[in-house]
Amino acid sequence: MSASVWIVNLVVLASVLGTDLGRREVNKGRLLRPALVAAVIVPMYLKHPATSGSGLVLELALAAVGLLLGLAAAGLLPTRREPGSGKVFTRGGAGYAALWITVVGARLAFSYGAQHWFADSLGRWMYQHSVTADALTDALVLMAIAMLLGRTGTLALRKANVATAPKPALAR
């Protein structure tokens, strides 16, 4: 398994868990950090993206799966506005962490299995469907980045919606 697979997955996992577990403010830094991670990872690890055929379909499909997983992860981050300051916070718990760890673990297990457990059958499938090793690697990277950006985009929308919602009247 190439180092790039480990690096991308572990950087994404560390970035997300480090910024989302517990009670965390949704601020500019928290929203920009994943975009910076993506801006560094994409040019470094997407070397030969497919532009047609089955490789492109695989890349788009895994990017879509990543986006859906990012939306699911965001669903596990309740968002609240602090009444006094108006700041927006999320609370990431065990379910949120478990989803990210499971997805990253599954990607890493697949990458390991592709070289050690089911290399021959995967190789035949890739040959039959004209999918290059680069397209498969790129698809996994796109999945990781799409999950990260799907979660971040959802947080940005929630912050905008929660921050602009009318404040509840104070009880007298």
Secondary structure as UniProt FT lines:
FT   HELIX           3..20
FT   STRAND          21..25
FT   HELIX           28..45
FT   HELIX           53..75
FT   STRAND          79..81
FT   TURN            83..85
FT   STRAND          88..92
FT   HELIX           94..116
FT   HELIX           119..128
FT   TURN            129..130
FT   HELIX           133..164
//
